[in-house]
Amino acid sequence: MNIKTKNLTQTALLCALIAIGAFITIPIGPVPFTMQNFFVFMAGLLLTPEYAALSVLTYVLLGLIGLPIFSGFQGGMQYVFSPTFGFLISFILGAALISKLAQGKKKLGELIIVLIIAEVLFYAIGLPYMYMIITKVSGASLSLGKVFAVGMTPFIIPDMAKAAIAAYLAPKIKKNL
């Protein structure tokens, strides 16, 4: 198998795993708990920046054209107006960032720091987007502090656990690819 075929196969596999991660959902408010970011972490740690971003971009585009692969088995262009769509945008950038920052790093602590940086990016894009959709599009009265309370606070510990697991597993998987 040539290198381009191998890269595209791995990209498609990570795209599928991100979709599966969206199906592992625990609804806890406007932002459900999913395993999507775990597989975004893995895409970034296992693929080059271009292919990592492509795996997430493909996932987002497939959902936007109507495949029900977003959390809650949703899909379609209307999902752009979902409070969680900003997180999907951030995942595209985050996957590339993870890959770029993780290149050459093998120590668990270094990889966890890379994933924490990516998680900050996810929140930096996802939370303001959520605030805009909830307040400007939906017309609800919600403070920015409340958006942080529902969109970030319950996820910090689970996200750090997912980051630690991804940082532990990815080098072992990468060695065998």
C-alpha positions as CSV (number, residue, x, y, z in Angstrom):
1,M,0.0,0.0,0.0
2,N,1.5,3.3,-1.0
3,I,1.8,6.1,1.6
4,K,-1.0,8.3,0.2
5,T,-3.4,5.4,0.3
6,K,-2.3,4.6,3.8
7,N,-2.8,8.2,4.9
8,L,-6.2,8.5,3.3
9,T,-7.3,5.1,4.9
10,Q,-6.2,6.3,8.3
11,T,-8.0,9.7,7.7
12,A,-11.2,7.9,6.8
13,L,-10.9,5.6,9.8
14,L,-10.5,8.6,12.2
15,C,-13.4,10.3,10.5
16,A,-15.6,7.3,11.2
17,L,-14.4,7.0,14.8
18,I,-15.3,10.7,15.4
19,A,-18.8,9.9,14.1
20,I,-19.0,6.9,16.4
21,G,-17.8,9.2,19.2
22,A,-20.7,11.5,18.5
23,F,-23.1,8.5,19.1
24,I,-21.7,7.9,22.5
25,T,-23.7,10.7,24.1
26,I,-24.9,11.6,27.5
27,P,-27.3,14.7,27.2
28,I,-26.5,17.1,30.1
29,G,-27.8,20.4,28.7
30,P,-27.1,22.3,25.5
31,V,-23.7,20.5,25.2
32,P,-24.0,16.8,25.5
33,F,-21.1,14.7,26.8
34,T,-19.7,12.8,23.8
35,M,-16.5,11.0,22.9
36,Q,-15.9,13.1,19.8
37,N,-13.1,15.1,21.2
38,F,-11.3,11.9,22.3
39,F,-11.2,10.8,18.6
40,V,-10.2,14.3,17.5
41,F,-7.3,14.0,20.0
42,M,-6.4,10.7,18.4
43,A,-6.6,12.1,14.9
44,G,-4.2,14.9,15.9
45,L,-1.8,12.5,17.6
46,L,-1.8,9.8,14.9
47,L,-2.0,11.8,11.6
48,T,-0.1,14.6,10.0
49,P,-1.6,18.1,10.5
50,E,-3.2,18.1,7.0
51,Y,-4.7,14.6,7.4
52,A,-5.8,15.3,11.0
53,A,-7.7,18.4,9.9
54,L,-9.1,16.5,6.8
55,S,-10.5,13.7,9.0
56,V,-12.5,16.2,11.1
57,L,-13.4,18.4,8.1
58,T,-14.8,15.4,6.3
59,Y,-16.8,14.4,9.3
60,V,-18.3,17.9,9.6
61,L,-19.1,18.1,5.9
62,L,-20.7,14.7,5.9
63,G,-22.9,15.8,8.8
64,L,-23.8,19.1,7.1
65,I,-24.9,17.4,3.9
66,G,-27.4,15.5,5.9
67,L,-25.9,12.3,7.3
68,P,-27.1,12.0,10.9
69,I,-23.6,11.7,12.4
70,F,-23.6,14.6,14.8
71,S,-24.5,14.0,18.4
72,G,-28.1,13.0,18.9
73,F,-28.1,11.4,15.4
74,Q,-28.5,14.8,13.8
75,G,-27.3,16.2,10.5
76,G,-28.0,18.8,7.9
77,M,-27.2,22.4,7.2
78,Q,-29.5,23.6,10.0
79,Y,-26.9,22.2,12.5
80,V,-24.9,25.4,11.9
81,F,-27.4,27.0,14.2
82,S,-26.9,24.4,16.9
83,P,-25.2,25.8,20.1
84,T,-22.5,23.0,19.7
85,F,-21.5,23.7,16.1
86,G,-18.7,26.0,17.2
87,F,-17.1,23.0,18.9
88,L,-17.1,21.1,15.6
89,I,-15.4,24.1,13.9
90,S,-12.8,24.1,16.6
91,F,-12.2,20.4,16.2
92,I,-11.0,20.9,12.7
93,L,-8.4,23.5,13.8
94,G,-7.6,21.6,16.9
95,A,-6.8,18.3,15.2
96,A,-4.2,20.1,13.0
97,L,-2.8,22.0,16.0
98,I,-2.5,18.8,18.1
99,S,-0.6,17.1,15.2
100,K,1.7,20.1,14.7
101,L,2.5,20.5,18.4
102,A,2.8,16.8,19.1
103,Q,5.4,16.1,16.4
104,G,8.4,14.5,17.9
105,K,6.9,14.3,21.4
106,K,6.7,10.9,23.1
107,K,6.5,11.7,26.8
108,L,3.0,11.3,28.3
109,G,3.2,14.7,30.1
110,E,4.2,16.5,26.9
111,L,1.3,15.0,25.0
112,I,-1.2,15.8,27.7
113,I,0.0,19.5,27.6
114,V,-0.6,19.5,23.8
115,L,-4.1,18.1,24.3
116,I,-4.8,20.7,27.1
117,I,-3.8,23.4,24.7
118,A,-6.2,22.0,22.1
119,E,-9.0,21.8,24.7
120,V,-8.5,25.5,25.4
121,L,-8.9,26.1,21.7
122,F,-12.1,24.0,21.7
123,Y,-13.5,26.1,24.5
124,A,-12.2,29.4,23.0
125,I,-14.2,28.8,19.8
126,G,-17.1,26.7,21.0
127,L,-18.2,28.7,24.0
128,P,-18.5,32.1,22.2
129,Y,-20.3,30.4,19.3
130,M,-22.7,28.8,21.8
131,Y,-23.3,32.1,23.5
132,M,-24.1,33.8,20.1
133,I,-26.5,31.0,19.0
134,I,-28.3,30.9,22.3
135,T,-28.6,34.7,22.8
136,K,-28.7,36.1,19.3
137,V,-30.3,33.3,17.2
138,S,-32.5,31.7,19.8
139,G,-33.2,35.0,21.7
140,A,-32.7,33.4,25.1
141,S,-31.4,35.6,27.9
142,L,-28.2,33.9,29.1
143,S,-25.1,35.4,30.7
144,L,-21.6,34.5,29.4
145,G,-20.9,33.0,32.9
146,K,-23.9,30.7,32.5
147,V,-22.7,29.6,29.1
148,F,-19.3,28.7,30.8
149,A,-21.2,26.9,33.6
150,V,-23.2,24.7,31.1
151,G,-20.7,24.4,28.3
152,M,-17.4,23.9,30.1
153,T,-17.5,23.3,33.8
154,P,-19.1,19.8,33.7
155,F,-16.7,18.7,31.0
156,I,-13.3,19.7,32.4
157,I,-12.6,16.6,34.4
158,P,-13.9,14.1,31.7
159,D,-12.0,16.0,29.0
160,M,-8.8,15.8,31.0
161,A,-9.4,12.1,31.5
162,K,-9.9,11.6,27.7
163,A,-6.8,13.6,27.1
164,A,-4.7,11.4,29.4
165,I,-6.1,8.2,27.8
166,A,-5.4,9.5,24.3
167,A,-1.9,10.7,25.3
168,Y,-1.2,7.2,26.7
169,L,-2.7,5.2,23.8
170,A,-1.7,7.1,20.7
171,P,2.1,6.5,20.9
172,K,1.4,2.8,21.3
173,I,-0.9,2.8,18.3
174,K,1.4,4.9,16.2
175,K,4.3,2.6,16.8
176,N,2.2,-0.2,15.3
177,L,0.8,1.7,12.3
